[in-house]
Amino acid sequence: MTALSDLGRRLHERAKIRPRCLLDVERATDAGPALVADLALDLLERPDVTPAEQMILLGLPLRTPHVPVRARLHPLLRHRDRHVRKRVIALLAEETDARVLSASLVPLTAAPDVQTVRQALLALARARAVWAAEAIAACLDHPNMNIKKTAAAALAEAGAPAAVPKLLAWLGSHDNPGLRAEIVRALRTILGGTFTATITAAAAQATDQTTQDRLLTALHTPSTWPSALDHDVETLVKRGWDHEIARRIATTHTPDRRHNTLRPMLARWLELAAADPDVMRFVLRLCPPPWSDEELTTFTRAARRLIATLPNLPDKDRDLLLSLLEKVLPKASAAEAFAIHADLRALPGTVEAHLPLMLLRQAGAVLDRTDLDRALKTARSGPNPWQIEKKVLRETFAIRPDEEKPPSRARLNRLIEAFPTADATTRTHLLEQMIELQPIGAPPWSLAEQNRRQTSEERAPKPSDLDQLRSAAQRERLIAMLDDPAPARRETAAHTLLTWPEPEIRSTVLRAFLHGRIDIPVTPALAASLPAMDDKDLRADLARTASVAAHLPSPQLDHYIPLLLEEWENGGSEAEQALRKVAPDTLAAALATRLDNGAWAYSTC
């Protein structure tokens, strides 16, 4: 599933030849589910698929706006296997308005097997199909007690006056406590304030004492009979996870104390929310704060799903989600954080403009001018633009209302206050002043103002000191130290030189790394000097070269593909990591000759 979803995302990002099901997909995050659903439906339509295999395929997340699920599943309503029919009914009821399906669902309430009948009743109940009340009430005559109870429970959701005679007849003729509970609940729902009068009138017309007693007993019955929800919750807890029951609970009920026993199933609820985003609101309400460490870890694995639901949540749920993301985002790994940053920057304009900036900061992203311009544009096109613009600017420049502001920060705050009401020309000038005072993405430039102190005694500098001001002599000393016999001194010199801004100095440090004289962490800034290396430097240690190349952007890797393939043939994991970043078409072209010659090991790349 994960591999197929990732394949769909990659195919969408390539924006070249891709499956038909992805042509109308706008966001890469939607491409994975669309590809999974389309492949599953293709397999379902094959004539050689067994019912057991079809059940597995029907258990995959098929709901997506980009694949016509209803038209392709509808023929399976006539499938010879009752378990397949049961699952298809549940899926179609979720995918489509049940009124559209009523022509198929109502006849299925008279099917010969209980599984199909029960699923048809549940589907009509979820859709509150009051027009089918008589067909639902007819199932009270079914010989199976489970179907009787399901029909009575369905009438509590989709009941109509036409069903009242049948409900009264069974209330007066049956002693099963569970069935009577569901019948009373259905009658209270349908009759409302006339419940007591209707029951009394029916009892008065009863022809025998037993029927009369059964009817009048219902008047003294508490209205809090165990409901279908209680039954579903108990089933999940005692029998284990069931997608259909869980989806029914999540889409038809608001969490209350009865749902507390479902909280330990958080990971399964989040899996369900991936296939049905509407479930995420239920999950948030099911698991309010405080969150345990284990729950936060589970939420962290689902961080991208949480972000995807942000635009569609009401204010109350959105505030809860923001509180959760504040705890979750800092816990994401480096690989997860990269994808999270992309998702946050792709949030639609319906999300308040300052929120993506706040979440990006929490996720460890470095904000840039593009982020600020995008947020200001969104703020101007939404409600309360003046207030939101100030929030955007304060979030970008890390200005907090209650902080003690040194002079530069106080001036920055005044510029922010003046920004929303200024004209276009003045706004540009104000923004330039803000960035001059506080570069975007940099820590606050107020350390000198906050830490003014006198040094009581100054130490006389020595020529060998490494903390001297930058100079040509100091540079030569540090470069010479890269060849020092002591490894610690070589690495000290390397770390010091990397704080210098000159590109040629970074090239010198990188050359020392490639030749094995120093061992330091490779960063994108250091990798940016790789194009300055000659062939002798690149071949000094192919494993080190590959580890540096892995930090380059994909387009810059094309030049190093031959070297990376040479290292990968010798089992280099760093080379494999770098090759995975190369555009698939480019890598395929580079491998064409080898693949034609039968070197199939390259298919793992």
C-alpha positions in Angstrom: 0.0 0.0 0.0 2.7 2.4 1.0 4.8 1.6 -2.0 1.9 2.0 -4.4 0.9 5.3 -2.8 4.5 6.6 -3.2 4.5 5.4 -6.8 1.3 7.4 -7.5 2.8 10.5 -5.9 6.0 10.2 -7.9 4.1 9.6 -11.2 2.1 12.8 -10.5 5.2 14.8 -9.7 6.9 13.8 -12.9 4.0 15.4 -14.8 4.7 13.2 -17.8 3.2 9.9 -19.0 1.0 8.6 -16.1 -2.1 6.4 -15.6 -5.4 7.9 -16.7 -6.7 7.9 -13.2 -4.1 10.6 -12.3 -5.0 13.0 -15.0 -7.5 15.0 -13.0 -5.6 14.8 -9.7 -4.4 18.2 -8.6 -2.3 17.5 -5.6 0.5 14.9 -5.3 -0.8 13.8 -1.9 -4.1 12.7 -3.6 -2.3 10.7 -6.4 -1.4 7.8 -4.2 -4.9 6.9 -3.0 -6.2 7.4 -6.5 -3.7 4.9 -8.0 -4.4 2.4 -5.2 -8.2 2.6 -5.8 -7.9 2.3 -9.6 -5.6 -0.7 -9.4 -7.9 -2.4 -6.9 -10.9 -1.8 -9.1 -9.1 -3.1 -12.2 -8.3 -6.3 -10.3 -11.9 -6.7 -9.1 -13.1 -6.6 -12.7 -10.9 -9.5 -13.8 -12.9 -12.7 -14.3 -10.3 -15.0 -12.7 -10.4 -13.3 -9.2 -11.7 -15.5 -6.4 -14.3 -14.3 -3.9 -11.6 -14.4 -1.2 -9.3 -12.2 -3.2 -12.2 -9.9 -4.0 -12.8 -9.5 -0.3 -9.2 -8.5 0.2 -9.4 -5.9 -2.6 -12.7 -4.5 -1.2 -10.9 -4.0 2.1 -8.5 -1.5 0.5 -9.2 2.2 0.8 -11.3 2.8 -2.4 -12.9 6.1 -1.6 -11.4 8.9 -3.7 -13.0 11.7 -5.7 -10.8 10.9 -8.7 -11.9 7.4 -9.4 -15.6 6.5 -10.3 -16.1 3.8 -7.6 -19.9 3.5 -7.7 -20.2 2.7 -11.4 -17.5 0.0 -11.2 -18.7 -1.6 -7.9 -22.5 -1.6 -8.7 -22.4 -4.9 -10.8 -21.0 -6.7 -7.8 -24.3 -6.2 -6.0 -25.4 -9.3 -7.9 -22.3 -11.3 -7.0 -23.0 -15.0 -6.1 -20.9 -14.7 -2.9 -22.9 -13.2 0.0 -19.8 -11.8 1.7 -18.8 -9.9 -1.4 -22.3 -8.5 -1.7 -22.2 -7.5 2.0 -18.9 -5.6 1.5 -20.0 -3.9 -1.7 -23.3 -2.6 -0.1 -21.3 -1.0 2.7 -18.9 0.6 0.3 -21.6 1.9 -2.0 -23.5 3.3 0.9 -20.5 5.3 1.9 -19.6 6.4 -1.6 -23.1 7.4 -2.8 -26.3 9.0 -1.7 -28.5 6.0 -0.7 -31.5 7.5 -2.5 -29.6 6.9 -5.7 -29.1 3.3 -4.6 -32.5 2.7 -3.2 -33.6 0.8 -6.3 -30.9 -1.8 -5.5 -30.9 -1.6 -1.7 -34.6 -2.1 -1.0 -34.8 -5.4 -3.0 -31.7 -6.6 -1.1 -33.7 -6.4 2.2 -35.5 -9.5 1.0 -32.3 -11.4 0.0 -32.0 -15.1 1.1 -28.9 -14.6 3.3 -28.7 -12.6 6.5 -25.4 -10.9 5.7 -26.8 -9.1 2.6 -30.1 -8.2 4.4 -28.2 -6.7 7.4 -25.8 -4.6 5.2 -28.8 -3.3 3.2 -30.6 -2.3 6.4 -27.5 -0.6 7.8 -26.9 1.3 4.5 -30.5 2.6 4.5 -30.2 3.6 8.1 -26.9 5.5 7.6 -28.6 7.4 4.7 -31.7 8.1 6.9 -33.8 6.6 4.0 -37.2 7.4 5.5 -38.7 6.6 2.1 -37.7 3.0 2.7 -39.3 2.7 6.1 -41.9 0.2 5.1 -39.3 -2.1 3.5 -37.2 -1.8 6.6 -40.2 -2.5 8.9 -41.0 -5.7 6.9 -37.7 -7.1 8.1 -39.1 -7.2 11.6 -40.8 -10.4 10.3 -37.5 -12.0 9.4 -36.9 -15.3 11.3 -33.4 -14.2 12.3 -33.3 -12.3 15.6 -30.2 -10.3 14.6 -32.1 -9.0 11.5 -35.1 -8.1 13.6 -32.9 -6.0 15.9 -31.1 -4.4 13.0 -34.3 -3.5 11.4 -35.7 -1.9 14.6 -32.4 0.0 15.1 -32.5 1.2 11.4 -36.0 2.5 12.0 -34.6 4.7 14.8 -32.5 6.4 12.1 -34.8 6.1 9.0 -38.2 5.6 10.5 -41.5 7.1 9.3 -45.2 6.9 10.5 -45.8 4.1 8.0 -43.6 1.8 10.2 -45.4 2.5 13.5 -48.1 -0.3 13.1 -45.5 -3.0 12.5 -43.4 -1.7 15.5 -46.4 -1.7 17.8 -47.3 -5.2 16.7 -43.9 -6.6 17.6 -43.7 -4.6 20.8 -46.9 -6.2 22.0 -46.0 -9.7 20.9 -42.3 -10.3 21.8 -40.4 -10.4 25.1 -36.8 -10.3 23.8 -35.2 -7.4 25.9 -32.8 -6.3 23.1 -35.5 -6.3 20.4 -37.9 -4.4 22.7 -35.2 -1.8 23.5 -34.6 -1.1 19.8 -38.4 -0.9 19.1 -39.0 1.5 21.9 -36.1 3.7 20.7 -37.5 3.7 17.2 -41.0 4.6 18.4 -39.7 7.4 20.6 -37.8 8.8 17.6 -40.7 8.6 15.2 -43.5 9.6 17.5 -41.7 12.2 19.7 -44.2 13.8 22.1 -47.1 11.5 21.0 -45.2 8.4 22.2 -47.2 7.9 25.4 -50.6 8.6 23.8 -49.9 6.2 21.0 -48.8 3.4 23.2 -51.8 3.9 25.5 -54.2 3.9 22.6 -52.6 0.7 21.2 -52.9 -1.0 24.6 -56.6 0.0 24.9 -57.2 -1.8 21.6 -55.3 -4.9 22.5 -57.5 -8.1 22.5 -55.6 -9.9 25.2 -54.1 -9.0 28.6 -50.5 -10.2 27.7 -50.3 -7.9 24.7 -51.7 -5.0 26.8 -49.2 -5.6 29.5 -46.3 -5.7 27.1 -47.3 -2.4 25.5 -47.9 -0.6 28.8 -44.6 -1.9 30.2 -42.9 0.2 27.5 -44.2 3.4 29.1 -42.2 2.7 32.2 -39.1 1.8 30.3 -36.2 4.3 30.6 -35.3 6.0 27.3 -31.7 5.0 27.7 -32.0 1.4 26.5 -28.7 -0.1 25.2 -28.5 1.2 21.6 -27.0 0.0 18.4 -24.0 2.2 19.2 -23.5 0.4 22.5 -23.6 -2.8 20.6 -21.1 -1.7 18.0 -18.7 -0.3 20.7 -18.9 -3.6 22.6 -18.3 -5.6 19.4 -15.1 -3.7 18.6 -13.8 -4.0 22.1 -14.5 -7.7 22.6 -14.1 -9.1 19.1 -11.4 -6.8 17.7 -11.1 -4.3 14.9 -13.8 -4.3 12.1 -13.6 -1.6 9.4 -17.3 -1.6 8.8 -18.3 -1.2 12.4 -15.6 1.4 13.1 -16.7 3.5 10.0 -20.3 3.3 11.1 -19.4 4.6 14.6 -17.2 7.4 13.3 -19.6 8.7 10.6 -22.9 8.6 12.6 -21.9 9.5 16.2 -20.1 12.1 18.2 -17.7 10.6 20.8 -18.9 10.5 24.4 -18.0 8.5 27.5 -19.1 5.3 25.8 -16.3 5.7 23.4 -13.5 5.8 26.0 -12.8 2.1 25.5 -12.0 2.7 21.8 -9.2 5.2 22.5 -6.5 2.4 22.7 -7.3 1.6 19.1 -5.9 5.0 18.0 -3.5 3.6 15.3 -6.4 1.7 13.6 -8.6 4.8 13.7 -5.9 6.8 12.0 -5.6 4.1 9.3 -9.4 4.4 8.8 -9.0 8.2 8.6 -6.5 7.9 5.8 -9.2 6.2 3.6 -12.0 8.5 4.8 -10.8 12.1 5.8 -14.2 12.7 7.5 -13.3 10.2 10.2 -10.4 12.5 11.4 -12.8 14.8 13.2 -14.1 11.8 15.1 -10.5 10.7 15.9 -9.7 14.2 17.3 -12.7 14.2 19.5 -12.1 10.6 20.5 -8.6 11.4 21.8 -8.7 14.8 23.4 -5.7 16.0 25.5 -3.7 15.2 27.5 -2.0 12.8 25.2 0.4 10.0 26.3 3.8 9.6 24.8 2.6 6.5 23.0 -0.3 8.4 21.5 1.9 11.3 20.4 4.2 8.8 18.7 1.2 7.3 16.9 0.0 10.7 15.9 3.5 11.7 14.6 3.4 8.8 12.1 0.1 10.2 10.8 1.3 13.9 10.8 0.7 14.3 7.1 -2.9 13.0 7.4 -3.5 15.4 10.2 -2.3 18.3 8.1 -4.4 17.3 5.1 -7.6 17.6 7.2 -6.8 21.1 8.5 -8.7 23.0 5.7 -11.9 21.1 6.3 -12.3 21.3 10.1 -14.6 23.6 12.0 -13.0 26.1 14.4 -13.3 24.0 17.5 -11.7 20.9 15.9 -9.1 23.0 14.1 -7.9 24.5 17.5 -7.6 21.0 18.9 -5.7 19.9 15.8 -3.3 22.8 16.1 -2.6 22.0 19.8 -1.9 18.4 18.7 0.4 19.4 15.8 2.4 21.7 18.2 3.3 18.5 20.1 3.7 16.2 17.1 5.6 18.2 14.5 8.9 18.6 16.5 9.0 14.8 16.9 9.0 14.1 13.1 12.2 12.6 11.7 14.3 14.5 9.1 12.8 12.5 6.2 9.3 13.0 7.5 9.9 16.7 8.1 10.8 17.2 4.4 7.5 15.9 3.2 5.6 17.7 6.0 7.2 21.1 4.9 5.9 20.5 1.4 2.4 19.6 2.6 2.3 22.7 4.8 3.4 25.0 1.9 0.7 23.4 -0.3 -2.2 24.1 2.0 -5.0 25.9 0.2 -6.0 29.5 0.8 -8.9 28.5 3.0 -6.5 28.1 5.9 -5.7 31.3 7.7 -2.4 32.6 6.2 -0.4 32.7 9.4 -1.1 29.1 10.4 1.2 27.4 7.8 4.0 29.7 8.9 3.5 28.8 12.5 3.4 25.1 11.7 6.4 25.3 9.4 8.4 26.8 12.3 7.2 24.1 14.7 8.2 21.5 12.1 11.8 22.9 12.0 11.5 24.6 8.6 13.5 27.7 7.8 11.1 30.3 6.5 12.0 32.3 3.4 10.7 35.3 1.4 8.6 33.0 -0.8 6.7 31.8 2.3 6.1 35.3 3.4 4.9 36.5 0.0 2.5 33.6 -0.3 1.1 34.1 3.1 0.6 37.9 2.6 -1.2 37.2 -0.7 -3.5 34.7 1.0 -4.2 37.1 3.8 -5.2 39.9 1.5 -7.7 37.6 -0.3 -9.4 36.3 2.9 -11.5 37.7 5.7 -10.0 40.3 8.2 -6.9 40.9 6.0 -5.5 43.6 8.3 -5.5 41.4 11.4 -4.2 38.3 9.5 -1.4 40.3 7.8 -0.1 41.4 11.2 -0.3 37.8 12.4 1.7 36.7 9.3 4.4 39.3 9.8 4.7 38.6 13.6 5.0 34.8 12.8 7.6 35.4 10.1 9.8 37.6 12.2 9.1 35.8 15.5 7.6 38.8 17.3 5.7 37.8 20.4 3.1 40.3 21.9 4.2 39.7 25.5 8.0 39.6 24.9 10.3 42.3 26.3 11.5 44.0 23.2 14.9 45.6 22.7 15.1 48.7 20.5 15.4 46.9 17.2 12.5 44.5 18.0 10.3 47.4 19.2 11.0 49.2 15.9 10.2 46.0 13.9 6.9 45.8 15.8 6.0 49.4 14.9 6.7 48.6 11.3 4.3 45.6 11.4 1.6 47.7 13.0 1.9 50.3 10.2 2.0 47.7 7.4 -1.7 46.8 6.9 -3.0 50.3 6.4 -0.2 51.5 4.1 -0.4 51.9 0.3 1.3 49.4 -2.0 4.5 51.4 -2.5 4.8 52.1 1.2 4.2 48.5 2.1 7.1 47.4 -0.1 9.4 49.9 1.6 8.2 48.8 5.1 8.8 45.2 4.2 12.3 46.0 3.1 13.0 47.8 6.4 11.7 44.8 8.3 13.9 42.3 6.5 16.9 44.6 7.0 16.2 44.7 10.7 15.5 41.0 10.9 16.4 38.7 8.0 13.8 36.1 7.3 14.7 32.7 8.7 17.6 34.0 10.9 17.6 34.1 14.7 16.7 37.5 16.2 19.4 40.0 15.6 19.2 41.5 19.1 21.8 39.5 21.0 24.2 42.5 21.3 21.3 44.6 22.7 20.3 41.9 25.2 23.8 41.0 26.3 25.7 44.2 26.7 28.4 43.6 29.3 31.9 44.9 30.1 34.8 42.6 30.0 37.0 43.2 33.1 40.1 41.9 31.6 41.2 41.4 28.0 43.6 38.6 27.1 46.3 39.5 24.7 45.8 37.5 21.5 48.5 35.0 20.3 49.3 34.4 16.7 48.2 30.7 17.0 44.8 31.5 18.4 41.9 30.1 16.2 39.4 32.6 17.4 41.1 35.7 15.8 39.4 38.0 13.3 39.5 36.6 9.8 42.6 37.5 7.9 44.8 36.0 5.2 47.3 34.8 7.8 44.6 33.1 9.8 43.3 31.5 6.7 46.7 30.1 5.8 47.1 28.8 9.3 43.8 26.9 9.3 44.3 25.5 5.8 47.8 24.2 6.9 46.1 22.6 9.9 44.0 20.4 7.6 47.3 18.4 7.0 48.2 18.3 10.8 49.2 14.8 12.1 46.6 15.0 14.8 43.0 14.2 13.6 41.4 16.4 16.3 43.3 19.4 15.1 42.4 18.7 11.4 38.7 18.5 12.3 38.9 21.7 14.4 40.4 23.5 11.5 37.7 22.2 9.2 34.8 23.3 11.4 36.4 26.7 11.8 36.9 27.2 8.1 33.3 26.2 7.4 32.1 29.3 9.3 33.9 31.4 6.6 31.7 32.5 3.7 34.1 32.2 0.8 33.2 29.3 -1.6 36.9 28.5 -2.3 37.4 27.8 1.4 34.5 25.3 1.5 36.0 23.7 -1.6 39.3 23.3 0.3 37.5 21.6 3.2 35.5 19.4 0.9 38.7 18.3 -1.0 40.2 17.3 2.4 37.1 15.3 3.2 37.1 13.5 -0.2 40.8 12.5 0.3 40.0 11.1 3.7 42.0 13.7 5.8 39.0 14.8 7.8 35.8 13.2 9.0 33.0 15.7 9.4 29.2 15.6 8.9 28.2 16.4 5.3 25.8 19.2 4.8 24.0 20.7 1.7 26.2 23.8 2.0 29.4 21.7 1.9 28.0 19.5 -0.9 27.3 22.7 -3.0 31.1 22.8 -3.6 31.2 19.4 -5.3 31.1 20.8 -8.9 34.4 22.5 -8.1 36.2 19.2 -7.7 38.2 17.6 -10.5 38.1 14.0 -11.5 41.1 13.1 -9.3 39.2 14.5 -6.2 36.0 12.7 -7.2 37.7 9.3 -7.6 39.8 9.6 -4.5 37.1 7.8 -2.5 33.9 7.0 -4.4 32.0 6.2 -1.2 32.8 9.6 0.2 31.9 11.2 -3.2 28.5 9.4 -3.2 27.8 10.5 0.4 28.3 14.1 -0.7 26.3 13.8 -3.9 23.4 12.5 -1.9 22.9 16.0 -0.5 22.7 17.7 -3.9 19.3 18.6 -5.6 18.1 16.0 -8.1 19.0 18.1 -11.3 22.7 18.5 -10.2 23.1 14.7 -9.7 23.0 14.0 -13.5 26.7 14.8 -14.0 27.7 12.2 -11.3 25.5 9.3 -12.5 28.4 7.3 -14.0 30.5 7.6 -10.8 27.5 6.7 -8.6 26.7 3.6 -10.7 30.3 2.5 -10.5 30.2 2.8 -6.7 26.8 1.1 -6.5 28.0 -1.9 -8.5 30.5 -2.4 -5.6 27.7 -2.4 -3.0 27.9 1.3 -2.0 24.8 2.2 0.0 25.6 5.9 -0.2 25.5 5.7 -4.0 22.2 3.9 -3.9 20.8 6.7 -1.7 22.0 9.3 -4.2 20.7 7.4 -7.2 17.2 7.3 -5.8 17.1 11.1 -6.0 17.8 11.1 -9.8 14.8 11.6 -12.1 13.5 8.2 -13.1 13.6 9.0 -16.8 17.2 10.2 -16.6 18.3 7.2 -14.6 16.5 4.8 -17.0 18.4 6.4 -20.0 21.7 5.9 -18.1 20.9 2.3 -17.4 19.5 1.4 -20.8 22.7 -0.2 -22.2 23.3 -2.2 -19.0 19.6 -3.4 -18.8 19.7 -4.4 -22.5 22.7 -6.6 -21.6 20.8 -8.3 -18.9 22.1 -6.5 -15.8 18.7 -7.0 -13.9 20.2 -6.1 -10.6 19.6 -2.4 -11.5 15.8 -2.9 -11.2 16.2 -2.3 -7.4 17.2 1.3 -8.0 
